[in-house]
Amino acid sequence: MGSNKGKVRASHILVAKHKQALQILDELDAGVKFAELARKHSECPSRKKGGDLGFFCRGQMVKEFERTVYSMNVGDISDPVKTKFGYHIIKRTA
């Protein structure tokens, strides 16, 4: 289990449809780079940085996103996480 304290760093790809998120996971499984897919598909302004959200603490992200990222280990990629913004594929980077 990941650490529950302190700052974490993550990247994400945000899309509107669950089906689209699953297609992106298939591309990741096929070896396409996360940052490349973020630039191509993400609806978040972080797409310009390959999906990088930088470092953040608890309380800065919506709870579904935060719960997932804090349960991950560095290098893990999540299944699609639904929030009010859409579907996120999250990669914990630090």
N, C-alpha and C positions, 0 to 999 in steps of 0.2 A: 504493500500500500504506500501511496505517496505521503509526503509530509502534510500535516494539517495546519502548520504554522508558517509564518513568514511569507516572503514574496515568491511568486512563481512567474515563469515566462511561458507564453504560449503563442501559437499562431492558429489561425482558423480560416476556414472557407465557409462563407455564409451564402446559402441559396434559399429560394422560396419553396421548392418542392422536395418532398422526401425522396421521390424517384430520382431526381437529379443528384441528390446527396449520395444515393446508393451507386449511381453511375460513376461518380467521382471516386468513391472507395474502390470500385473495380479498377479504375485507372491507376490509383495508388498501388493496388496489389500487383498491377502489371509493371510497376517500376517507374511510373511517371513521378517526377519530383513534386513534393507538396507545394513549394513556392510557385512553381510553374502553373499548377492547377489553380492556385489562389489568384494569381494574376489574370488567368483566363476566365474563371467562373465566379469568383466571389463578388457579392453585392455590397461588401463593406469597403469603406475607404482604405482599410489596411491592405487591400489587394495590391496597392502600389508598392508595398514593402513585402510582397510575397505572403501576405496574411499575418505578418508579425504584429502582435499587440503589445510587445515590450513586457516589462515587469509590472505586476500588479499585486495587490493584497486582497484579502477577504473584504467583501463589501463593495468592491468596485465593479463587479460584473453581475449580470442577472443570476439568480440563484441556481437555475438548472445548469448554466454554463459553469459557474463556480464549483458546484458540487462535483461535476464531472472532472474538471481539471485538477482539483485537489485530490481526487482519488486515483489519478494517473501517475505513472512513473515517467521520468524524462525519456523522450523518444517514442512514447506510446501515441497512437492515433485512435481517437474515439470512433464509435459508431455515431450515426447522426443524432444530435441532441436538439430537441425542439424547444424553442423559446418564442416569445412574442415577436421576435425579429425574423424568424424562419428556422431553417435547419443548419446547424453548425457541425462541421467536422473539425475537431480540435486536435492539435498536436502540441504536447507539452515539450517545451524546448529547454527549460532550466528550472 
